[in-house]
Structure formats: structure tokens, C-alpha cells
Amino acid sequence: MASSRSQEGRAATGGVPRHAFREQDAVWAELLALGQTVIGSLDKSVQAVCDGRIDLVSEVKEEEEETDRKEVRIEQECLRVLALFEPVASDLRRMATILKVNRDWERIADLALRVARRVRKLGRKFPELAPPDSLKDLARDVLVHVKASYVALVEIDSTKAREVIIGDQVIDESYRAVRRQLKDQLAARADQLDGWLLLLNSARNLERIADHATGIAQTVVFLQEGTIIRHSDPA
């Protein structure tokens, strides 16, 4: 009788056990929850840049450590599902997406912590130097960019994902403008070299966060369309 029920369950799902789909859904839900946590951490980091909220750095640190643990657990669960159920077609693409995006979220959390720490160090060692408005605008734009990639992922919407990919060009232009401004200021006030370098490094880390968000968007296109678009025209 148990064997008969198992066969019926497989037949109703195209030969795949029903619990296989449940386990895939569970790992997917964990990935989306991780994304929410990382966005919250990045938001705190942006507050540190824009509002001087260095009191939030410790929270960013705690969340980064929790992200590391979740990233490992999600990868382990994903590999277990792949080994046990050998998914194919769209199910296999979803598992591949989880592995890729899982790593992107972990890197965003790590970079958000680096940004927050550098702002704290700047405030302690160079209190007379403050992040310029252009850097604050970049930080806010990067946060919006990451949130947009998350929405595309949740909705598995390749159209929204392509908008994120195109938007990365704007982030890159803003980063280059911030870098030029900071280098000019560095040349004029070389006595505070280390402080300007902290700001430059923060700008670079923000740009790298945007790159990971763009990578998430590219993976969403792969998930929905089965097309790998890295190094190609997103349109």
C-alpha cells in the first residue's frame, strides 16, 4: 500500500516525489529570507554613511556573522536536494540559482560590513572629514539597486531583472564621479591621506555591492528564460 501511494505521488508530479518539491521550496524560502536580512544590514550600513550612525556597526557585524552561517546551511541543503532528487529543467535552474545568489547575498553582507567599519574608523581617526554628499547619494542608490534585484528575484521577473542590469551603468558612472572628486580632494589635502583612502575604499565597496546585485538580476534572467547573459547586452 505504501508503495502504491508513493507511485501515485510520483505520477501526479511527473515522476518526482512530492516532498522533493517541498524541500526545494523550503530552500528557496530560506534564500529569500536571507536576502531580506542582508538588505536590512545594508540599510544600516547606508545609515552609517549618510547619517553618521556608527552605533549601528555592531548590528551590521552580528548580521554578517549570521549571514555566513545561513549561507553555509543553504548551500548544504541545496547540495543535498541535488544529490537526493536529481532535479532537471526548471527545477535544476532554480537550484543553480540558489547556489549562485546565496553567494551573492553573503558577499553583499560582507561588503556592507566593510563600508560600515570604514565609516566608523573615519569618524574616530578623522572626525573633521565627513563623507561627501556624492558618496551618500551613491550609497542610497546602491541600496535601491539591491532592493530592486531582490524584487526581481522574489517575483522571478526577467523584465525587472533586466532593468536592474541596465541600472548598473548609472551606478558605475556615479562611482567614477565620486572617485574623481575624492582624488581631487586627496591631492589638495594630502596630509589626511589615510582618511581620503577610507572614503575611496568605501565608494569602491559600494560599487562592488551593486555588481553583486546585478549578478543576482542576471541569474533571475537565467532562472526564468534559461539564458546566460553575463558579458552580453542585457536588452
Backbone as CSV, one residue per row, in Angstrom:
resi,resn,N_x,N_y,N_z,CA_x,CA_y,CA_z,C_x,C_y,C_z
1,MET,0.832,-1.202,0.000,0.000,0.000,0.000,0.871,1.259,0.000
2,ALA,1.918,1.269,0.845,2.803,2.432,0.889,3.449,2.654,-0.464
3,SER,3.861,1.547,-1.112,4.478,1.661,-2.425,3.509,2.232,-3.436
4,SER,2.228,1.818,-3.335,1.208,2.317,-4.254,1.019,3.815,-4.087
5,ARG,0.956,4.300,-2.840,0.789,5.731,-2.596,1.980,6.503,-3.131
6,SER,3.176,5.932,-2.942,4.375,6.592,-3.438,4.342,6.721,-4.948
7,GLN,3.879,5.644,-5.624,3.798,5.689,-7.073,2.780,6.717,-7.533
8,GLU,1.654,6.811,-6.808,0.644,7.798,-7.168,1.193,9.213,-7.013
9,GLY,1.956,9.421,-5.936,2.540,10.735,-5.714,3.513,11.108,-6.806
10,ARG,4.281,10.127,-7.262,5.233,10.393,-8.327,4.514,10.683,-9.645
11,ALA,3.466,9.922,-9.909,2.748,10.099,-11.167,2.128,11.483,-11.243
12,ALA,1.621,11.968,-10.115,0.951,13.270,-10.117,1.919,14.419,-10.298
13,THR,3.194,14.171,-10.079,4.191,15.238,-10.186,5.224,14.936,-11.258
14,GLY,4.817,14.164,-12.247,5.720,13.880,-13.346,6.868,12.983,-12.974
15,GLY,6.674,12.091,-12.022,7.733,11.157,-11.634,8.621,11.665,-10.524
16,VAL,8.382,12.872,-10.040,9.182,13.448,-8.958,8.385,13.384,-7.656
17,PRO,8.957,12.865,-6.574,8.225,12.797,-5.303,7.749,14.168,-4.868
18,ARG,6.546,14.212,-4.293,6.003,15.497,-3.859,6.908,16.179,-2.841
19,HIS,7.494,15.385,-1.943,8.316,16.013,-0.914,9.573,16.644,-1.501
20,ALA,9.964,16.221,-2.717,11.108,16.859,-3.358,10.804,18.319,-3.658
21,PHE,9.586,18.578,-4.138,9.182,19.957,-4.400,9.099,20.757,-3.102
22,ARG,8.600,20.113,-2.051,8.508,20.812,-0.772,9.896,21.210,-0.269
23,GLU,10.848,20.323,-0.434,12.201,20.624,0.042,12.850,21.711,-0.809
24,GLN,12.597,21.679,-2.107,13.107,22.748,-2.967,12.494,24.086,-2.578
25,ASP,11.197,24.079,-2.312,10.512,25.306,-1.902,11.066,25.824,-0.576
26,ALA,11.391,24.916,0.322,11.905,25.319,1.629,13.267,26.007,1.485
27,VAL,14.127,25.469,0.644,15.439,26.087,0.435,15.278,27.447,-0.250
28,TRP,14.363,27.520,-1.200,14.091,28.790,-1.872,13.623,29.843,-0.863
29,ALA,12.742,29.446,0.034,12.244,30.371,1.062,13.381,30.849,1.958
30,GLU,14.313,29.963,2.281,15.461,30.359,3.097,16.312,31.381,2.360
31,LEU,16.467,31.195,1.055,17.259,32.141,0.259,16.616,33.526,0.271
32,LEU,15.300,33.583,0.114,14.610,34.870,0.115,14.688,35.531,1.493
33,ALA,14.595,34.725,2.546,14.717,35.266,3.898,16.122,35.825,4.129
34,LEU,17.120,35.138,3.604,18.489,35.628,3.712,18.620,36.973,3.006
35,GLY,17.998,37.099,1.847,18.041,38.361,1.119,17.463,39.504,1.929
36,GLN,16.360,39.254,2.613,15.755,40.290,3.452,16.705,40.717,4.567
37,THR,17.360,39.739,5.181,18.314,40.047,6.250,19.465,40.897,5.740
38,VAL,19.986,40.535,4.579,21.125,41.254,4.014,20.731,42.685,3.644
39,ILE,19.548,42.855,3.094,19.089,44.201,2.755,18.963,45.049,4.018
40,GLY,18.465,44.459,5.087,18.378,45.183,6.343,19.742,45.595,6.847
41,SER,20.721,44.714,6.690,22.083,45.019,7.114,22.684,46.133,6.262
42,LEU,22.444,46.066,4.950,22.946,47.106,4.054,22.295,48.451,4.379
43,ASP,21.040,48.432,4.712,20.342,49.664,5.084,21.018,50.314,6.283
44,LYS,21.401,49.524,7.269,22.102,50.062,8.438,23.461,50.645,8.040
45,SER,24.139,49.959,7.128,25.435,50.449,6.663,25.283,51.790,5.948
46,VAL,24.233,51.916,5.148,23.971,53.170,4.444,23.636,54.278,5.447
47,GLN,22.922,53.946,6.497,22.651,54.930,7.550,23.944,55.397,8.211
48,ALA,24.885,54.477,8.366,26.178,54.856,8.940,26.888,55.869,8.046
49,VAL,26.809,55.654,6.723,27.445,56.561,5.766,26.742,57.910,5.740
50,CYS,25.423,57.874,5.622,24.655,59.096,5.366,24.321,59.895,6.625
51,ASP,24.107,59.193,7.723,23.649,59.861,8.943,24.640,59.768,10.098
52,GLY,25.799,59.181,9.846,26.787,59.050,10.906,26.394,58.074,11.991
53,ARG,25.532,57.092,11.660,25.041,56.142,12.667,26.061,55.023,12.897
54,ILE,27.189,55.389,13.450,28.206,54.370,13.694,27.796,53.418,14.807
55,ASP,26.754,53.770,15.550,26.254,52.866,16.580,25.643,51.608,15.971
56,LEU,25.346,51.652,14.670,24.742,50.507,14.001,25.772,49.489,13.514
57,VAL,27.047,49.843,13.575,28.088,48.964,13.032,28.092,47.604,13.729
58,SER,27.894,47.598,15.035,27.890,46.324,15.759,26.740,45.429,15.293
59,GLU,25.599,46.029,14.970,24.473,45.239,14.457,24.799,44.669,13.082
60,VAL,25.442,45.473,12.252,25.842,45.003,10.923,26.800,43.820,11.060
61,LYS,27.701,43.909,12.034,28.664,42.828,12.280,27.944,41.545,12.693
62,GLU,27.010,41.647,13.618,26.266,40.471,14.074,25.478,39.835,12.933
63,GLU,24.867,40.669,12.117,24.070,40.152,11.000,24.965,39.527,9.937
64,GLU,26.169,40.072,9.766,27.097,39.483,8.800,27.516,38.092,9.239
65,GLU,27.755,37.917,10.523,28.131,36.604,11.038,26.978,35.610,10.885
66,GLU,25.755,36.070,11.132,24.587,35.206,10.954,24.391,34.867,9.480
67,THR,24.673,35.829,8.611,24.582,35.571,7.172,25.561,34.488,6.752
68,ASP,26.762,34.517,7.295,27.750,33.479,6.985,27.211,32.093,7.344
69,ARG,26.603,31.992,8.524,26.075,30.695,8.955,24.917,30.245,8.054
70,LYS,24.042,31.171,7.720,22.910,30.817,6.865,23.362,30.448,5.462
71,GLU,24.374,31.153,4.973,24.875,30.869,3.619,25.396,29.439,3.517
72,VAL,26.122,29.003,4.545,26.641,27.635,4.561,25.491,26.633,4.639
73,ARG,24.519,26.898,5.500,23.391,25.972,5.656,22.581,25.853,4.352
74,ILE,22.338,26.967,3.702,21.575,26.940,2.443,22.337,26.160,1.379
75,GLU,23.638,26.371,1.300,24.427,25.622,0.315,24.370,24.124,0.602
76,GLN,24.497,23.763,1.858,24.440,22.342,2.217,23.088,21.737,1.857
77,GLU,22.012,22.454,2.161,20.668,21.956,1.844,20.460,21.849,0.343
78,CYS,20.957,22.820,-0.382,20.812,22.799,-1.836,21.551,21.610,-2.439
79,LEU,22.754,21.364,-1.985,23.533,20.229,-2.494,22.869,18.904,-2.122
80,ARG,22.257,18.864,-0.940,21.561,17.648,-0.529,20.364,17.373,-1.453
81,VAL,19.602,18.414,-1.768,18.455,18.256,-2.670,18.925,17.800,-4.052
82,LEU,20.013,18.376,-4.522,20.546,17.985,-5.829,20.952,16.515,-5.833
83,ALA,21.580,16.074,-4.753,22.049,14.693,-4.688,20.898,13.700,-4.550
84,LEU,19.901,14.047,-3.754,18.807,13.117,-3.478,17.801,13.011,-4.624
85,PHE,17.466,14.156,-5.226,16.332,14.170,-6.145,16.711,14.407,-7.607
86,GLU,17.960,14.797,-7.859,18.440,14.999,-9.222,17.436,15.790,-10.066
87,PRO,17.119,17.020,-9.657,16.146,17.822,-10.407,16.639,18.130,-11.816
88,VAL,15.694,18.352,-12.709,16.015,18.660,-14.099,15.246,19.910,-14.529
89,ALA,15.595,20.419,-15.717,14.899,21.536,-16.344,14.787,22.730,-15.391
90,SER,13.568,23.262,-15.205,13.394,24.479,-14.406,13.760,24.251,-12.947
91,ASP,13.548,23.043,-12.437,13.915,22.755,-11.047,15.429,22.811,-10.862
92,LEU,16.150,22.308,-11.844,17.601,22.357,-11.779,18.085,23.799,-11.870
93,ARG,17.442,24.604,-12.709,17.815,26.021,-12.809,17.574,26.728,-11.485
94,ARG,16.493,26.366,-10.801,16.227,27.014,-9.518,17.294,26.642,-8.494
95,MET,17.726,25.393,-8.480,18.780,25.003,-7.552,20.098,25.706,-7.887
96,ALA,20.392,25.827,-9.174,21.604,26.546,-9.583,21.511,28.018,-9.182
97,THR,20.321,28.578,-9.304,20.097,29.965,-8.895,20.344,30.140,-7.406
98,ILE,19.859,29.218,-6.615,20.054,29.305,-5.169,21.539,29.315,-4.825
99,LEU,22.300,28.424,-5.434,23.727,28.366,-5.154,24.427,29.672,-5.521
100,LYS,24.066,30.224,-6.673,24.707,31.461,-7.132,24.283,32.653,-6.279
101,VAL,22.999,32.849,-6.093,22.505,34.024,-5.381,22.872,33.956,-3.896
102,ASN,22.895,32.763,-3.342,23.308,32.570,-1.955,24.679,33.197,-1.717
103,ARG,25.582,32.959,-2.644,26.934,33.522,-2.537,26.909,35.035,-2.706
104,ASP,26.081,35.532,-3.606,25.979,36.981,-3.800,25.486,37.679,-2.534
105,TRP,24.485,37.094,-1.882,23.987,37.708,-0.645,25.076,37.750,0.413
106,GLU,25.840,36.668,0.525,26.902,36.626,1.527,27.948,37.700,1.246
107,ARG,28.283,37.901,-0.024,29.287,38.910,-0.372,28.756,40.314,-0.111
108,ILE,27.478,40.558,-0.395,26.898,41.873,-0.124,26.957,42.182,1.367
109,ALA,26.629,41.193,2.200,26.688,41.389,3.651,28.107,41.706,4.103
110,ASP,29.075,41.002,3.537,30.475,41.222,3.898,30.923,42.631,3.503
111,LEU,30.556,43.057,2.303,30.946,44.385,1.827,30.230,45.492,2.601
112,ALA,28.973,45.240,2.974,28.241,46.221,3.783,28.938,46.440,5.120
113,LEU,29.450,45.374,5.702,30.188,45.496,6.958,31.477,46.284,6.759
114,ARG,32.163,46.031,5.647,33.395,46.785,5.373,33.112,48.278,5.264
115,VAL,32.038,48.628,4.569,31.671,50.045,4.430,31.398,50.646,5.802
116,ALA,30.600,49.956,6.608,30.249,50.473,7.932,31.488,50.633,8.815
117,ARG,32.381,49.673,8.751,33.590,49.751,9.583,34.477,50.920,9.178
118,ARG,34.575,51.173,7.888,35.426,52.267,7.428,34.843,53.625,7.813
119,VAL,33.525,53.720,7.806,32.886,54.958,8.263,33.160,55.171,9.751
120,ARG,33.082,54.105,10.515,33.380,54.210,11.955,34.834,54.613,12.187
121,LYS,35.739,54.010,11.438,37.165,54.346,11.572,37.421,55.790,11.166
122,LEU,36.742,56.229,10.126,36.890,57.620,9.683,36.453,58.577,10.785
123,GLY,35.316,58.279,11.431,34.808,59.141,12.482,35.725,59.198,13.688
124,ARG,36.398,58.091,13.969,37.270,58.040,15.135,38.619,58.704,14.886
125,LYS,39.188,58.499,13.703,40.540,58.984,13.432,40.564,60.309,12.677
126,PHE,39.516,60.571,11.912,39.483,61.799,11.124,38.108,62.461,11.270
127,PRO,37.766,62.911,12.460,36.431,63.472,12.694,36.140,64.714,11.859
128,GLU,37.201,65.367,11.365,36.991,66.554,10.546,36.608,66.210,9.109
129,LEU,36.794,64.950,8.734,36.414,64.509,7.395,35.050,63.828,7.454
130,ALA,34.173,64.213,6.573,32.844,63.600,6.512,32.607,63.079,5.098
131,PRO,31.868,62.007,4.954,31.551,61.525,3.616,30.871,62.624,2.800
132,PRO,31.337,62.907,1.598,30.710,63.948,0.775,29.310,63.521,0.334
133,ASP,28.525,64.513,-0.070,27.158,64.215,-0.491,27.123,63.234,-1.656
134,SER,28.097,63.311,-2.523,28.123,62.405,-3.673,28.268,60.945,-3.239
135,LEU,29.048,60.715,-2.175,29.204,59.361,-1.661,27.917,58.899,-0.983
136,LYS,27.259,59.812,-0.290,25.987,59.466,0.338,24.943,59.114,-0.711
137,ASP,24.914,59.886,-1.795,23.969,59.584,-2.883,24.265,58.218,-3.493
138,LEU,25.546,57.914,-3.654,25.923,56.601,-4.186,25.440,55.494,-3.266
139,ALA,25.617,55.678,-1.971,25.186,54.660,-1.009,23.675,54.434,-1.103
140,ARG,22.909,55.511,-1.177,21.450,55.382,-1.274,21.055,54.691,-2.585
141,ASP,21.719,55.062,-3.672,21.400,54.458,-4.968,21.723,52.961,-4.981
142,VAL,22.811,52.583,-4.339,23.177,51.167,-4.269,22.132,50.386,-3.481
143,LEU,21.645,50.954,-2.394,20.599,50.292,-1.615,19.348,50.081,-2.459
144,VAL,18.949,51.085,-3.214,17.789,50.952,-4.104,18.045,49.863,-5.146
145,HIS,19.248,49.819,-5.662,19.643,48.832,-6.673,19.524,47.410,-6.121
146,VAL,20.001,47.216,-4.906,19.939,45.891,-4.286,18.486,45.492,-4.017
147,LYS,17.694,46.438,-3.531,16.288,46.146,-3.285,15.568,45.759,-4.573
148,ALA,15.899,46.424,-5.662,15.271,46.109,-6.948,15.644,44.707,-7.416
149,SER,16.883,44.297,-7.168,17.286,42.944,-7.551,16.538,41.904,-6.714
150,TYR,16.269,42.244,-5.457,15.519,41.335,-4.588,14.086,41.173,-5.086
151,VAL,13.461,42.258,-5.476,12.095,42.185,-6.005,12.058,41.317,-7.261
152,ALA,13.026,41.510,-8.137,13.091,40.689,-9.357,13.235,39.217,-9.009
153,LEU,14.008,38.928,-7.969,14.213,37.544,-7.549,12.941,36.952,-6.971
154,VAL,12.292,37.678,-6.086,11.065,37.185,-5.462,9.996,36.899,-6.511
155,GLU,9.864,37.815,-7.467,8.823,37.685,-8.483,9.267,36.849,-9.684
156,ILE,10.548,36.475,-9.687,11.142,35.754,-10.831,10.727,36.469,-12.119
157,ASP,11.072,37.747,-12.171,10.659,38.640,-13.248,11.891,39.078,-14.041
158,SER,12.074,38.521,-15.217,13.263,38.841,-16.004,13.215,40.262,-16.543
159,THR,12.014,40.818,-16.743,11.913,42.205,-17.208,12.472,43.156,-16.157
160,LYS,12.067,42.968,-14.906,12.593,43.788,-13.816,14.083,43.529,-13.619
161,ALA,14.487,42.290,-13.807,15.905,41.959,-13.666,16.745,42.705,-14.706
162,ARG,16.251,42.777,-15.923,16.989,43.498,-16.969,17.063,44.993,-16.675
163,GLU,16.043,45.531,-16.044,16.092,46.939,-15.645,17.194,47.158,-14.615
164,VAL,17.349,46.210,-13.700,18.427,46.293,-12.714,19.780,46.258,-13.411
165,ILE,19.919,45.368,-14.365,21.199,45.223,-15.078,21.560,46.514,-15.802
166,ILE,20.588,47.108,-16.464,20.835,48.371,-17.161,21.183,49.467,-16.158
167,GLY,20.507,49.459,-15.009,20.756,50.470,-13.986,22.160,50.419,-13.407
168,ASP,22.837,49.303,-13.572,24.199,49.189,-13.055,25.130,50.188,-13.728
169,GLN,24.829,50.554,-14.964,25.658,51.538,-15.668,25.605,52.894,-14.973
170,VAL,24.438,53.259,-14.449,24.291,54.523,-13.722,25.116,54.487,-12.439
171,ILE,25.066,53.341,-11.748,25.869,53.188,-10.527,27.350,53.342,-10.852
172,ASP,27.795,52.718,-11.915,29.207,52.804,-12.302,29.618,54.249,-12.590
173,GLU,28.757,54.982,-13.273,29.069,56.386,-13.579,29.143,57.211,-12.302
174,SER,28.225,56.962,-11.380,28.246,57.682,-10.110,29.510,57.358,-9.326
175,TYR,29.898,56.102,-9.334,31.112,55.703,-8.629,32.341,56.395,-9.210
176,ARG,32.423,56.454,-10.525,33.575,57.117,-11.142,33.615,58.606,-10.789
177,ALA,32.433,59.229,-10.729,32.378,60.652,-10.353,32.830,60.851,-8.905
178,VAL,32.385,59.977,-8.011,32.798,60.064,-6.604,34.306,59.862,-6.488
179,ARG,34.811,58.906,-7.214,36.249,58.622,-7.158,37.068,59.827,-7.626
180,ARG,36.635,60.462,-8.710,37.354,61.649,-9.200,37.330,62.760,-8.158
181,GLN,36.169,62.964,-7.549,36.044,64.010,-6.542,36.957,63.750,-5.350
182,LEU,36.961,62.517,-4.881,37.781,62.184,-3.716,39.270,62.282,-4.031
183,LYS,39.660,61.909,-5.225,41.071,62.010,-5.607,41.508,63.464,-5.694
184,ASP,40.616,64.326,-6.179,40.942,65.755,-6.238,41.123,66.318,-4.836
185,GLN,40.243,65.924,-3.933,40.347,66.400,-2.559,41.579,65.841,-1.875
186,LEU,41.909,64.595,-2.214,43.108,63.982,-1.648,44.348,64.760,-2.069
187,ALA,44.391,65.156,-3.345,45.548,65.893,-3.847,45.676,67.248,-3.159
188,ALA,44.532,67.845,-2.821,44.555,69.165,-2.192,44.881,69.089,-0.702
189,ARG,44.583,67.945,-0.086,44.792,67.790,1.364,45.486,66.454,1.636
190,ALA,46.692,66.349,1.123,47.437,65.098,1.227,47.817,64.750,2.655
191,ASP,47.734,65.727,3.566,48.083,65.460,4.955,47.078,64.522,5.625
192,GLN,45.910,64.341,4.970,44.893,63.435,5.504,44.681,62.248,4.557
193,LEU,45.786,61.777,4.037,45.762,60.717,3.034,44.946,59.508,3.486
194,ASP,45.198,59.030,4.692,44.524,57.815,5.157,43.012,58.006,5.226
195,GLY,42.577,59.200,5.595,41.146,59.464,5.652,40.501,59.420,4.282
196,TRP,41.136,60.031,3.310,40.596,60.005,1.950,40.594,58.584,1.392
197,LEU,41.608,57.807,1.749,41.657,56.425,1.279,40.504,55.602,1.860
198,LEU,40.130,55.892,3.091,38.979,55.205,3.688,37.709,55.507,2.899
199,LEU,37.541,56.768,2.502,36.370,57.151,1.717,36.407,56.513,0.335
200,LEU,37.571,56.491,-0.284,37.709,55.847,-1.592,37.372,54.359,-1.512
201,ASN,37.854,53.734,-0.458,37.591,52.310,-0.288,36.110,52.045,-0.062
202,SER,35.462,52.930,0.672,34.021,52.778,0.894,33.261,52.884,-0.427
203,ALA,33.641,53.847,-1.254,32.991,54.006,-2.557,33.187,52.753,-3.407
204,ARG,34.394,52.222,-3.388,34.678,51.012,-4.165,33.842,49.837,-3.666
205,ASN,33.710,49.680,-2.367,32.917,48.579,-1.829,31.435,48.733,-2.165
206,LEU,30.948,49.958,-2.180,29.557,50.189,-2.584,29.343,49.794,-4.043
207,GLU,30.298,50.137,-4.875,30.195,49.756,-6.296,30.214,48.244,-6.460
208,ARG,30.998,47.569,-5.647,31.056,46.102,-5.714,29.739,45.482,-5.240
209,ILE,29.104,46.105,-4.246,27.789,45.630,-3.806,26.808,45.695,-4.969
210,ALA,26.836,46.806,-5.696,25.951,46.949,-6.852,26.239,45.876,-7.896
211,ASP,27.504,45.530,-8.068,27.860,44.472,-9.017,27.221,43.141,-8.619
212,HIS,27.217,42.840,-7.333,26.600,41.591,-6.880,25.084,41.623,-7.073
213,ALA,24.478,42.785,-6.863,23.045,42.903,-7.118,22.749,42.680,-8.596
214,THR,23.611,43.209,-9.448,23.463,42.986,-10.885,23.625,41.503,-11.211
215,GLY,24.559,40.850,-10.529,24.734,39.407,-10.723,23.477,38.637,-10.346
216,ILE,22.806,39.062,-9.275,21.546,38.429,-8.888,20.521,38.599,-10.003
217,ALA,20.438,39.806,-10.549,19.491,40.073,-11.632,19.797,39.208,-12.859
218,GLN,21.056,39.056,-13.188,21.425,38.201,-14.316,21.002,36.757,-14.079
219,THR,21.103,36.315,-12.841,20.701,34.954,-12.506,19.191,34.791,-12.591
220,VAL,18.445,35.850,-12.280,16.988,35.797,-12.422,16.602,35.599,-13.890
221,VAL,17.312,36.264,-14.784,17.061,36.075,-16.215,17.314,34.622,-16.595
222,PHE,18.400,34.068,-16.092,18.697,32.656,-16.347,17.601,31.759,-15.800
223,LEU,17.119,32.067,-14.600,16.096,31.239,-13.971,14.812,31.231,-14.789
224,GLN,14.387,32.394,-15.248,13.119,32.465,-15.969,13.243,32.068,-17.429
225,GLU,14.358,32.451,-18.064,14.469,32.256,-19.505,15.430,31.139,-19.912
226,GLY,16.243,30.686,-18.963,17.210,29.652,-19.296,18.372,30.168,-20.117
227,THR,18.604,31.481,-20.056,19.645,32.112,-20.861,20.693,32.736,-19.963
228,ILE,21.958,32.469,-20.237,23.058,33.088,-19.502,23.451,34.360,-20.244
229,ILE,23.318,35.512,-19.579,23.540,36.795,-20.268,24.750,37.552,-19.751
230,ARG,25.561,36.940,-18.914,26.776,37.617,-18.469,27.625,37.981,-19.679
231,HIS,28.252,39.170,-19.612,29.138,39.644,-20.678,28.396,39.876,-21.992
232,SER,27.076,40.114,-21.926,26.331,40.360,-23.151,25.388,41.522,-22.931
233,ASP,24.782,42.014,-23.995,23.827,43.121,-23.916,22.580,42.667,-23.196
234,PRO,22.205,43.300,-22.046,21.061,42.858,-21.271,19.746,43.023,-22.000
235,ALA,19.666,43.896,-23.001,18.417,44.113,-23.737,18.101,42.943,-24.631
